Amino acid sequence: MTTQRNGEEIGQCGQEIYESRLRTLLETEENIGKIVSIGVDSGDYEIADDLLAAGRRLQQRRSDAQMYGKRIGYNAVYAVGGSLLRTAQ
């Protein structure tokens, strides 16, 4: 059964999964700048060039997934009026 979370909780869980389980696995040269969608209940993830594609792929596998999206290697998915910063080099 899926635990219903609010947006803030999804963000916290997703970031925690990314940092503790996925960061070292995903932050490779070929993935930097791509998007990862993470199912916060399962820890399953999908990588794509854009947020919608990654989310749709994950939703095909986990129709009830509560998803967290992140641009691999950066501090934000998108930048409006600013710039994206690399989190590690």
N, C-alpha and C positions, 0 to 999 in steps of 0.2 A: 504494500500500500504506500502511496506517495504522501509525504507530509507536505501540506500546503504551507508555503512560505510567502512572506511579503517581499517586495523588490529588494529591500536592504538585506534581508536574510539570504536571498538568492545570491546577491553580490558577494556577501561575506563567505558563504559556503563555496561558491565557485572560485573565488580568489584563493581560498585556503587549499582547495583541491589542486589548483594550478601550481601553487608554490610548493606544496608538499609532495605531490606525486608526478606532475607533468612537466614542470619547467625544464629540468635537465634533459628529459626525453624529447621535448618538442622544440627547444630553442637551438635548432641546427641552421646552418646557412641556407638550406633549401626552404625552410619554413618561416624564417624571419619575414615579418610583414603580412603573413597570411592570417586568417581568422580561425580561431578554435571555438567551437560551441561545446560546452560541458554540461552534461546532465548532473545536476547537483545531488540527486538521490543515488544514482548508480555509479557516477564517476566516468561513465562512457563519454566519448568525445568524438568529434568529427572536425577535420581541417578542410578549409576551402579558401578560395580567393576572396569571397565576400560573405558577409554575415548571413544573408538569406540562404545561400547555398549550404553553408555549414549547418545552420539550424534545420533546414529541410531534411538533410541527410540524417541528422540525429533523430528527428521526429519520425522518420520512416522506421527506424529501429526501435524507438521508444516513444510511442504516440502520446504518452502522458508526461513526458519529460519537462521538468522546469529547468530552463536553460540559462546559462551564463555565457556571454560572448566576450572574447578578448582578442586583440591583435597581438600575435606572438612577437615577443621581444620589445614591445612598446608600452607606454603608460596609458594609452587610450585606444579605443577602436577607431574613432574619428576625431578630427579637430575642426572646430568652427571658430574662426577668428584667432587661431593660435597655431601651434605646431605640435606634432607628435614627437615625443622624446624616447630615444632608445633606453631601455631599462638596464641593459648590459651590453658590452662590446666584446 
